[in-house]
Amino acid sequence: MQYTLAHTITSGNIKVQLPSSKSISNRLLLLNALSYSPYEIKNLSDSDDTKAMLGVLNSNSTTFDVGAAGTSMRFLTAFLSKIVGEWVITGSSRMKERPIKTLVDALNQLGGKIEYIEKEGYPPLRIFGSNLEGGDLELPGNVSSQYISALLMIAPTIENGLRLTLTGEIISKPYLEMTLALMKDFGVESHWKGNTITVPEGNYQPKVVTAESDWSAASYWYEIAALNPELNINLQGLKKISLQGDSNVQKMFEHLGVKTKFSQKGTVLSNTGSKTRKFKYNFINEPDLAQTLAVTCCLLNIPFHFTGLQTLKIKETDRISALINELKKLGFVLNSNHVDDLSWEGDKCDHSTTEPIVIDTYKDHRMAMAFAPAAFQFSNLVIDDPMVITKSYPNYWQDIAMAGIQGLEK
C-alpha cells in the first residue's frame, strides 16, 4: 500500500494527544511481570512493539513471534532465560538480521543456556530457562542500550545480583538512566559509579504506574512546527521533567525556530522564525531523533553535521543509508562515513519531476513519520508502506491531518 500526500498550509491552534512512550511501556511491562504485580499499567502504549511484549507475557505458549519489535526481542530474551522451561523466540525477516550475540553471550556467561536456531549471532533463539548466577560482567558500552537494560532489569532476580562494567564509550545513556529510574520505582536501588553499574539481589515491589507520553513522537510535531509557521501546536501528555532522553528535542529545535512553552494545558510549540545557519549535534544519547532532524534541516536549507549515529545501522533498517537514499529523491545530496556520522553541506541534485516521488520506508516507522511533513514542500510525495507507523504511533496519519497533511490510499 502507498499513501499519496495531499497538503494544505493550515493556520491556527491544534491539540494533539500523543501516544504513550513504548520505551517506558515495555520496561514497565517487564518490571510488572518481575514484581508479580496485580496492577494494570495506566496509559500503556498501543504500539506494535508493546502489543508484542504484552502478547508474550500473557501467553501460555512456549514459542513466541515478536515480529519487528526489537525492544521486545531483547527484553524477553533476558526474561525467558531465567524462567524455567524451554522457549523459542523469533521475529520478522529483518529481526533475523539484527544481531543479538552480545546479549546472548552475556546471559550464557551468567549460567543461561541459549542456542541459535538458524544463523549464529541472530534470532531465532532456543532458550532453556534456568536459575542464573550473577556477579561480575563486562560489556562494551557502545552496544545497543536495550541489551544492557535487559540485563539490568533481571539483575535483582538472579543470584548475587549483578556488577556490570561498561567498557569504552557509553552510548544512549539516557535509556539506561530511564531503566534504573523505573527499577527504583519498583523498589530496587542501584549504584552507578564511573563505568560500573551495581544492582544487588532483591525483590521488586508491585506498584501502580502510569506511562508517560512519547517525546520521540513529539519530534514529528516539532518538525511540522518548523515547516509551518502559521500553526500553534498543543501536545498533550508530555512531562517537562522526563525520563526520556528524547525530551532534548525541545532544545534542538530552538536552533530551528521552534519555541516550547509548558503549562497545565499542555506543551505548546510555536515558530519564532529564528534559525541557525548550520546545525551540529552529537546524537549519542538521542539516536532516534536523527531522522527527524535530518529531514527538517534539509527542508529548511540548513546545512548540518551529525555524529554519534553508530547504532543507526542496526535499527529497523540501516538508517544512515536510508536517509541518504530518500533525501536524494528530494534533491539533497548527503555524505557519511557510514559508521557514525551524516552531513549535508547544501549540495543539491536535480529532482524536478512531475512524477510521484516515492519515499521508501524500509519497514521503518521513523522513516515514514520523518518524511511525511515534506509534503508541505513537495506536492507529488508518496509514502510507501505507510502503516509501518503502527510500530510506535498508530494514530499518526489521523493526527497529522489536523496539520493539513492528508494521506490518500493509492
N, C-alpha and C positions, 0 to 999 in steps of 0.2 A: 504494500500500500504506500501511496505518496500523498502528501498534502501540498497543494498549491496555496501559497500565502497571499491573501489579499490584505491590503492595509489602508488605513486612513489615519491622518495625524489627528489624534484626539486631544482635547484640552480639558482642563477642569480637575476635579478630585475623584480618585477611585480608591476603594478599600479592598484589600486582598487578605483572605485568610490563608496563611502559608501552611504547608504540610508540616507535620511533626518531623523532627530530626531522626533519620533512620540510624545514624551513628549512635545516638543516645538510646533509641528504642531497642536496637539489637543488643546493646550492652545490658540494658535493664532486663530484657527477657532472660539473658543468661544468668544474671545475678538473682533474678526472681526464682529461677529454677534451682540454683545452687543453695538458696536460702530456704527452699521448700515453702515458698510464700503462698498463702491462700488468697492474696490480694491481686486484683487485676490492675494493670498499669494504665494510668489515665493518659489520654491524648496519644495513644500508641499510633505509630506511623502505619499508613495503609499502603506502603510501597511494596513492590515485588520482593525486595530483599527481606523485609520484616515478615511478610507473609510466608516466605520460605523458611525462615527461622522458627516462626510460630508453628508451622506445619510439622516440622521435625520434632519439636519439643512436645507437641500434643499427639504424636503418632504412636501407634502400637506396633509399627513395622520395625524391621531390622535393616531395611535398605531405604536410603533417602536420596532424592534427587533435588538439589538446591538450584538448579537452572544456572542463571548467570550471577547468582548472589555471592560475590567474593567474600564479603564480611561473614556471611553465614557459613561458608565453607571453612574459613579459618577458625572461627569461634567454636563451631560444632566439632571440628576435628579434635581440638583440645578437650572439649567437654566429654565427647564419647570415649576418649582414651582412658578416662577414669571411671566410666560406668561399666560395671561387669557385664560382659556379653560379647557377641561378635556382630559387628556392624559394617555396613558398606555405605559409603557416601560418594556420590558422583554429581555431575553437573552438565552444563551445555558444552558444545564443541569448543567454544572459547575458554570455558573454565578448565577444560582438559589441556589448554596451552598455558595456563597461568601457574607459575612454579609454586610449590608448597614444601620443597625439600628442607628448607631451613627450619620450618616448624616441626615437620615430621622427625628430623634428626634430633631436635631438642627434646621432643616428647619421648622418643625411644631412649635417649640418654637418661631420662628420669624413670625409666623402667617400663615404658609403654611398649606395645608391640603393634606396629603399623606397617602394612605392606602395600606396595603399588600393584594395582591390578593390571594396568596397561603399561604406560611409559614411566620409566624411572624418574622420580622427582616431581610427578604431576598427578592430579586426580585422574581416575577414581581411586579410592583407598579402601582397603580392608583393615578394620580396626578391631583388635582384640582387647576390649576394655578390661582394666585391672587396677589394683591399688598402685598408685605412683609414689615414688620416694623423691622428696625434694632435696634441698641442699644448694650447692653452688652450680651455676650455669652461666655460660658465656655466649653472647650472640653479637654479631655485627650491629652497630647502631643504625646503619643505613639500609636495613631491610624494611619491608612493609611494617608499619606500626601495628597492623592487625595481628601479625604473628606474635608480637610482644604483648599486646593487650590480651590475646587469647591465653597466653601463659600466665600473665598476672592475675587474671580473673579466677583461674582454677588453683592458683598458688596456695591460698589458705586451706584448701580442702585436701591437700596432699601432705604426706608425712614429712614433718620438719619444715614445711613451708618452702620458700624459695629466696635465694640470694642471686639476683640476676645482674650480671655485669655487661654493659653495652660498650663494645669497643669502637673506636673511631668516632666519626661524626654521627650524632643522633638526629634523625630526620623526623618530621611530623610529630614533634614533641608535644604539641597541644593535645593530640589524640591520646597520648599516654597519660597526660595530666587529667584528661577527661575520665579515663578509665579508673585511675586511682581515686579521683574525687567521688565517683559513683560507688566504688567499693567502700569508701568511708561512710557514705550514706547508709550502706547496708551493714555497718558496724565493724569493718575491717580496716585497721590502721596500717599504713606502710611508711617506709622511710626511704627517701631518695637523696643520696649524697654523692656528689660527683657523677660518675657513670654507673653507680651501683644502686639498684632498687631492691630493698629487702621487704618481703611480705612474710610475716610469721604465720605458722599454722594456727587456725582458729575457725570460728563458726560465723557465717553470715547470719544477720538477724532480719527477718521479714519486715518489710516497710511499705506503706502506701506511697507510691511515687507517681510523678507526672513528667512526661517527656516534653522538652522544650520544642518550640517551632524551629524550623531549619534555616540557619544562616546561609548555607550553601544555596538553597532555593532562593533566598533573598537576593543573591548576587545577580540573578537574571533581571530582577526589578531595578536594581541599580543600573544595569546596562540600559534598560528601557528609559529610565530617568535621564541618563546621559545623552541618549539619542533623541528624546522627545522633550524639549524644554517646556512645553506647554502643560505638561502633566504634573500634578502633585499626587504622590502615591503614599497611601497609608497602609503599612504592613502590620498585620495582627499576629500577636503571639510571641514576638521576639523578646529576649531578655538583654538589657544593656550590659549587665554583668553576666557573661555567658560561659558555660563550659566549653563552647565550640570555638576552636581556633579560627574558623572561617568568619567569626564576627569581626575580624580585622578588615573585612571587605569595606566597611564604612570608612576606614582610614585611607584605603587605596583609592576609593572613588572621590575622595576630596580633591585629589590631583586631576580627576577627570570631570570636575564641575558639579559633583552631586553632594549636597549637604544633608546630614542626618539630624533629625530632631526627635528626641524621645519624650513621650508624655503618657499619661494614663490611658489616653485614647488610641495609642499605637505608636508606630515608628514611621515618621513622615519623611519622605525623600523629595527634595526639590532641586531644581537645576540653577546653579549660580552663574553659569556661563564662563567661569574662570577655569582654564585648563593649563596644564603643564606643557612645555614644549617637547619634552621627552620623558618617558616613564621607565624607570629602572626599578626592579624589585626581585628579591630573593624569595621564591615560593617554597622554601624548605619546610615551612610549617603549615602552608595552606595550598598544597598542590592541586586540590580540586577546583580552585578558583582560576587557574591559569587559562583555561579555555575562554571563560567569560571575559577576562581582561584582554586577551589577545585579540578577540573579535572586536571588542569595544574600541580598543586603541586604533586598530586599522580603520574602522568606520569613522572615527573622529580625526583621522590623519595625524595621529600622534605616534612617532617612532618609539620603539621600546626595546629593552633588552631584559629578558627574564632569565634567572638562574635558579638552581635548586629544584630542577624538574626531573631528577633521576628516577622517581617512582612512576612517572607518566607512561613509561614503556611497558609496564606490567599491569596497567589498569584494564578496563573493559576492552580497550584496543591500545595500540601504540599512539598515544595522544599527540606526541610531537609530530610524527609523520602525518597523522590525520589533519592536524591544523595546517601544516604546510600545504597539503594537497587541496584542502577545501577552500582555504583563503586565496589560493592562486586562482580558483574559479571566479572569485570576485575581483581579481586583478591585483592582488597583493603578493609580492614575492618575499617570502620569509627565509631566514637562514638558521641553521642549527648545527651543533657538533654531534647531534643525535645521541647524546649522552645525558646532558643535564641543562642545556640552555636553548633559548629560542629568541630570535630578534627580528625586527623589521626596521630598516633604515629609511623607509619611504619609497623603496623601489616598487614599481608597478609594471604590469604587463597588460597587453590589450585584452579586454574582456567584453568589448562591445558586441552584443548579440541580441537578437530578438527571440532567440530560442530560450526555453526554460533553463535556468541554472539549477541543476540538481545537486543538492548537498547530501553526500553520503554520510550516514551516521555511524556506520561500523558497529552496530548493536550497542552503541554507547549513548546513554541518556543525556550526558552533558554536551555532546556534540549537537544534538537536536535543539536543546534549550539555549545554548550559547549562540547558535546561528540564526534562530528564528527572528530575533529583533533586527537582523539585517534587512528584513522585508521593508523597513522604513525607507531604505535607500535603493532597494532592488525590487522592481515591480514584477520580475519574472522568476522569483525564487521558489524552489520546490524542495521540500524536506522528504527524503526517502526514509521509509520505516519510522514514521513519526511517533508510533506508540511505544518506542523504547523508553519514553519518559516515565512510564509506569514504574520503572525501577526505583524512582525516588520521589516523583512529583506527579501523581496520576491525574490531577486536575489542571495541569499546566496549560493545555490548549484552551480550555474553557476560561481560565483566568486571564490569559493574555488577550483574549477577545475584548476584554474591558479596556485594554490599552490601544485597541484599533487594529490588532493583527488577527485575522481570521483564517484558520486552516480549512481549506476546502478539499474534500477527498477526491483523489484522482484515480 
